[in-house]
Amino acid sequence: MAFIDDDRPRKKIVHDIGQDLSLLSETELDERVAILKDEILRLEADKAKKRASRSAADAVFKL
């Protein structure tokens, strides 16, 4: 009987752009797609904040 320690840290899923995908299961690919979609949303949100900040600064200095 194997002892499973549920409190042990889980390996964080990391995706490297261009890595070999042939050893990943369909479920693992789905997980990575979800992670990458979340990252894209995070990047786009930060880009929008920076654009708004720059627009505000441009408006102040054009006075």
URQUI-V414654 format. One record per residue. N is the residue number from 1. OMEGA is omega as a letter, one per 40 degrees, with the letter a starting at -180 (NA if undefined). D_LAST is the distance of its C-alpha to the last C-alpha in Angstrom with 1 decimal. Layout:
# URQUI-V414654
((N:OMEGA:D_LAST) (N:OMEGA:D_LAST))
This chain:
# URQUI-V414654
((1:a:74.6) (2:i:71.1) (3:i:69.0) (4:a:65.3) (5:a:62.9) (6:a:60.1) (7:a:58.2) (8:i:57.8) (9:i:54.3) (10:i:53.7) (11:i:52.6) (12:i:49.0) (13:i:48.6) (14:i:46.8) (15:i:46.1) (16:i:45.7) (17:i:44.3) (18:a:47.2) (19:i:49.9) (20:a:53.3) (21:a:53.5) (22:a:57.2) (23:a:58.3) (24:i:56.0) (25:i:57.4) (26:i:55.8) (27:i:54.8) (28:i:53.2) (29:i:51.3) (30:i:50.1) (31:a:48.9) (32:i:47.0) (33:i:45.4) (34:i:44.3) (35:a:42.9) (36:i:41.0) (37:i:39.6) (38:i:38.4) (39:i:36.8) (40:i:35.0) (41:i:33.7) (42:i:32.5) (43:a:30.8) (44:i:29.0) (45:i:27.9) (46:i:26.5) (47:i:24.8) (48:i:23.1) (49:a:21.9) (50:i:20.5) (51:i:18.8) (52:i:17.2) (53:i:16.1) (54:i:14.6) (55:i:12.8) (56:i:11.4) (57:i:10.4) (58:i:8.9) (59:a:6.8) (60:a:5.8) (61:i:5.4) (62:a:3.8) (63:NA:0.0))
